[in-house]
Amino acid sequence: MTSGSVHRRGAAREAALARAVKDGLLGPHAPLIGLLDVDGVLAAVEALNEAFQGPAVAQHTFAAKACGLVPVLRLLAEAGMGCEVASPGELEQALAAGFTHDRLVFDSPAKTVQELDFALAHGIAINLDNFQEMARVDRLLAGREACGPIGLRVNPQVGAGAIGAMSTATATSKFGVALRDEGAVDAVIEAFARRPWLNRLHAHVGSQGCPLPLIAQGVRAAYELAERINTELGRAQITGLDIGGGLPVNFDDEDDRPTYADYVAELGTAVPGLFDGRYALITEFGRSLLAKSGTIGSIVEYTKSAGGRRIAVTHAGAQVATRTVFMPDAWPLRVGVFDAAGRPKQGPTEVVDIAGPCCFAGDLTATGRELPAVEPGDVVALYDTGAYYFSSHFSYNSLPRPAVYGYRTGSGGRVAFALVREAQSVRGVVEESGLSQADALVGLCSGNAVTHPGR
């Protein structure tokens, strides 16, 4: 994004927070909210498309795991994206959002026979994870031609980035066929030789914490393997390269870096033939499309001091910022402080911890930050939370999921909201916890239990 776009995003966020407070979307009776900047999301999609312009056909899919909310997926579908799904739930969310089967990519290291059969029958692109899964597809196809593209995920084993849990191309990664293991490359070539329906390779090095040169190394390994397979087989069997996603997000400040253009430039240097048009390119970006457009806002319930440290107790903790709370060094978030009317606070700063509502000591979304003085009734905003923070709820303490709203801003600071997901009621939490089976264990003890209810 340009500096003007970055300024627009910050101004739009402030306007949306102030309006949410004024309209009662965020306040004493709704102390936690998620806000998504719709124009920011669409600008990210546009930047992605612009970066990949050229002879190579590119199908950009959104990684549903980053924000599996149907209205968000519908927005991306209308913007021309495809969708990468990695579970039956994500698949159904994508279909409900309006993605057609031919715009889906099904990834998962643990696909069942039933899931594979569904994807094969409907022409959904599949990335197989291993040779055993490939044998399942052999049996399911039973000599028939496949309806959609089928690829094999390979692990280029190029190493880890700064966050081990986000690095998928390590020596012992659970994903894909490990190419540097003895005999692996020959086995992959033989698999393609025996199966004309295999026509893609997929490689994904990781996401946050993975620098662009490392990601490019993984893509280059897949490209070079595709070239070798097609040469040895004497035919252009591999027609598509799924290069995954993984563009890291800058959580330090407002700027978008690296950009999609930076990524394409890195790939062009490392893999010059990638964009010549011989291979269709499939991408699976998630976090980089949404993170910067999301904000979590919470009312400050109390402030206190302990050991000389100020603490602000909010309603946003591990239930919505799970990764940040449990891995704060890897997933730090920027924090804003607003007054009770939703206006940015000014004045002298203080060192403060921002705490959440969960009943364990480590439930902190920020530690030792210099922020304007925080008081009860203020609003604390967690920035860059558009990906994973809205839809990956952690149900610790049975805290309900907050409402999520999309917003657009117009001239004169006008803000229009659209409900993306209703706030979960406490009653809904109780129902999810087995309310309809409340007597099941008592019945088991008394000998009145029903065996396998519902079957």
N, C-alpha and C positions, 0 to 999 in steps of 0.2 A: 504494500500500500504506500501511497505517497504521504508526505507529511500532512497535507490537507486532509486526507482520508483518516489518518490517525487522529488529528484534531477533531474531526467530525465524530469519530467513534467515542472519544472521551466526553465531548459535549453532549452527545446523545445519551450516554450512560447516566450522566448527572441529571439530565432532564427526566429520564425515565424513573430514576430513583425518587426524585422530588414528586413526580406525578403519582407514583405508586403509593407514597405516603399520603398525599393529599386525597387520593381516591379510596384510601383504606385497604388497599391490596397488601400493604405492609404496615403493621401497627400492633397494638396490644392484643387484638384478637386474631392476628395473622402474623406472628413474629418472625417468620422465615419465608423467603421467597426466592425463586430463580427467575432471572431476566435474560432474554436472548435478543440480541440486536439483529433483526432480520436483514437489514441493509448490509450489515457487516458480513453476514454469512454469504449473501449473494455476491458481494464484492470479492470474497475469497474464491468462490467458484469461478468468477470471471477471470481472476488472476491466474488460476490454475489452467483454464482453457487457453488463455493467451500465451502462457509459458510453453505449452506443448504444441503450438501451431507449427506445421511443417509437413513434409511428405509422409511421415509415419502417421497412420490412423491411431488415435488414442481413445480408449474407452475409460473414462474416469469413474470409478465406483467409490461410494462413501462407505467407510467401515462402520457398520451399524452399531458395533459395540461402543463406539464413542458417544453415541446419543440415541438410544433405541426408543425414541418417542415418535409415534406415528405422524403427528403434524410436522415435526422437523424432517422426517423422512419424506413426507409428501412435498414439502417445500423444495427439497433437493431433487426429487424426481421431476418436478415441474421445471426445475432449472437445467434439466438435461443430464443429470448424473445417473449412473447405475448404482448398485448397492452390493457390497460384499457382506455376506452373512456367515456366521460360524456356529449356528445352533438352530434347532427347530423353532425356537421362540423368535429369533431374529429373522428367520425366513418368513414366518407368518406376519411379523410386523412389516416387513418390506412389501409383501404382497398386499396387505391391508392399506399400505400407503400409496399403492398404485404402480409399483414397479412391475413391469412385465417380466416373464421368465427369462427372456433373452437379454435382460439388463442386469441379471443377478450373477454373482460369483459365489459359489459355496465352498468355504474353507472351514476345516475343522480337523484336528488330529484324531478325532474319535467318532467319525460318522458311523451310524448303524447301517445295517443292510437296508432297512426300510427308508432311511434318509437318502441313501445312494439311489435306490430304486425310484423314489419320487423325482429326484433331480434328473436322472437319466430319462425318465418318461416325459418330462416337461421341457427338456432342452436347456436346463440350467447349466451354466459352465461350472465345472468341478475342478478343483485342484486336489489331486490325490496326495496323500501324505507318505505312503510307504508301499512296499511291494505286496504286503498282505492285503492292503486295501485294493491294490490293482488286481489281485486275484479275485477278489469279490466282484469287481466290475466285469472281469472275464466271464464269471458265472452268470451275472445278471444280463449281460448282453447276449451271451450264448450265440455268438456269431453275427448278431444283428449290428447294423451301423448305429453309431451313437447319434442322438438328435442334437446335441450341443457340444461345445468345445470341452475337451478333457485334457488337463495338464498334470504334470508331476511336480510336486514341490521338492526343491533340492536345498540342502544346507551347504552354502559355500565355505563354511567354517573359517571365516575371515577374522573372527574375534569379537570381543565385547566392546560396547561403548561404556559410558560413565555409569550407567545404571544396569547392573547385571540382570535384573528381573525383566527389563525391557529389551534385552539383547537376544536375538533368536538365531544368530549365526556363530555361536560358540562351538567348541569342539564336541560338547556333549549336549547340545540343544535337543529338546524333545521334538522339534519340528523337522520334517522333511528327510530326504535321503542324504546322509553325510558324505559329501563328495570326496573328502580327503581320506576316508576310511579305505582300507585295502580292498581293491576290486570293485568299488562302488561305481566308478565311472563306466567301466566295462559292463556292469550289470544294468546301468541305466540305458546305455546304447542298445544292448540286447533287448531290453524291454520295449523300446521304441521300434526296433526292427520287427518284433513279433506282433506289434499292435498298431496297425495303421490309424486307429482311432485316437491314439495319443498325439496331440498336435500343439501342446503348449508346454513351456517350462515356467515355473514360478519360483522366485527367490525373494526373501524378505529378511533384511539384516537386523531390523529392530526399529525402535522409534525414539522416544525421548532419551537424550544422552548419546545418541549415535551421530557422530559428525558426518558431513556430506562425503568426504573421501572414503570413509568406511562403507557407507551405503553404496557408493559407486563401485567399490571393489566387489561387493556381492552381485550387483547387476552385471558387471563385466564377466564374472565367473559363469553366470547363467547364459549370457550372450555367447561366450566362447564355447560352451558346451553345446548350445543350439547349432552353432556353425559346424562343430565337429560331427554332430549327429546327422545333420542334413548332408554333409559332404560324404561321410562314410556310407550312408544309405543311398546316396545318389539321387535324392529327391528332396523337395522342400516340404518335408513332413511337418516340421515345427513352423507354424505360421504366426504364433503369438507368444509374447513374453509378458508374463505378469510380474511387474517389478515391485509390487507391494506399495506400501506408503511410507510412513515413518519420518516425514519431515519434522524435525524437532521444533518446538515452540519456544520463543523467548519469554520467559516468565519474569525477567528482571525489570523490564520497563514496557512502555506502550508500543514500541516499534515492532514491526513484523520483520524478523530476521531468524534464520535465512528465509529468503523468498522462494517461491516456485521457480522463478527465473534463475536464481542462484543454483538451485538444484539441477535444472536442465543444463545449465552451463557446465556444472561439474560432471554430469553424465556425458556431455558432448566431448569433454576432454578425455575422460577415462575410457569411453566406449564410442569411438567416432562413428562406427557403422550402425549404431542403435537407431538413429533417426532417419535412415535412408529410405524407409518405406517398405523394406522387405518383411518386416515383422510388425504386426499390430501390437500396440502397447496397451497394457491394462494396468491401471493404478488403483490403489486402495487406501487413499488418504482419509484420515478421520480427525484426529486432534487438531491438525493444522488448519482445517476448514472451519472449526467452530470455537476453539478455545478462547480466542481473543474477543469474541462477541458475547461471551457469557459473564454474568455477574450474579453472585449470591448475596442477598441482603438480609441482615438480621438485626432485630432490635436488641440493644444492650439491656439486659435485665438488671444486673447489679455490677457495681465496681467495688474493689476492695484492695487491700495491701497485704502482702505476706513476705517477710524477710527483706523488706525494703523494695519489693517489686510490686508495681501496680498490676492489677488483673481486671480485665473486663470480661464478664460472663455473658456469652451470647447464646443464641439457639442454633448456631452453625458449628458443628463439630464433626466427629468421625463419621456420623451417619451420612453426611453429604460430602465431606472432604477426607475420605478414608485414606487415600494415598498420602496426602499432606500430613495427616496426623501421625501415621505410622512410619513414614519415611520423610521427615521434614526437610532434610538436607537435599534429597533428590527432587522433592516436589514443593518448593516454597511458593507461596502466593503473595502477591501484592495486596495491601490492605488500604482501604480508604475509610475515613471517619466523617460522618455527616450528622448534623444536628437533628432534633426531633421533627423538624419540618422537611428534612431531606436535603438540606443545603450543605455544601462542603464546609467543614470546620476549619477555622484559621486560628492563629495565635500560638502561644508557646507550646512546645512539645513536651512529652513525658515518655519515659521508657515503660512499655506496657506489654503484658502477655494477653493475647486474645484467646479466650477459653471457650469451649463448647459445652453442651449440656450433658454429655455422656458421663457416666459414673465410673471414671477411672482417671488417674492423675495426668496421664499423657494426652488427654483430649484438648490439645492446643493447636489452633490453626496458624498462630504466629507467636514467636517468642522474642522478647527483648527488642521490640520495634519502637523507634521514636515516632510518635504520632501525636497529633493535637489531643489535648486533654479529653478523655472519654468519660461520659457521664451516663447514668441510667436514663433510658429513653432515647439515647442517640441511636444512629444506624451505623453498623459496621458493614462494609462491603468487601467481599473477596472477589478480586478481579481474575480474568482469564480462566473462568470456570465453565465455559460453554461445552467442553467435551469431558465426558466421564462423570463430572460432578452432579449433573442433573439426573441421570438415569441409572447410575450404579450405586443405589442406596444400600447402606449397611444398616441392618435393622437392630443394632445394639440398643438395649433398653426399650425396645419396642417403640421407638420414636417414629411418628408418622412421616410419610414423604411430603415434602412441601409442594405448594402450587408452583407451576412454571408458566410464565407469560412471555410471549414474543412481543416485540414492540418496534414501531417505526416512528421517526420524528419528522415533523414538517416545519414550515416557516413559522417564526414567532415562538418557537419552542413547543409547538403542539406535539403531543404524544398520543399515539393510538396503540392500545393493547389488544392482544388476542390470547385467550386462554389456551395453553398447550396441554397442560395436565392439571386436573383439580387437586387440591390438597387432600391428602388421605385423612379420613376421619379416624378418631380413636376407636369408634365402633368397627371401622374397617380393619384396623390393626387386630382387634380382638377376633374378628371373623377369620382373618388369615391364620390366627394362632390355633385353630382347631375347635372353634366354638361349637360347630355342629356335631363334633365328636366328644363333647364335654364328658359324657358318662362312659366313654369307651374303656378306660382303664379300671374304673370302679366295677364296671360290668365284667371285665376279665377276672377280677378278684372274686366276684360273687358267682362266677360260672355262667353268667348270662350274656357273655360277649358274642357278637356276631362275627363269624370268621370271614375275612376278606370282604368287608362291606363294599357294595357297589359292583361286585363282579357277578 
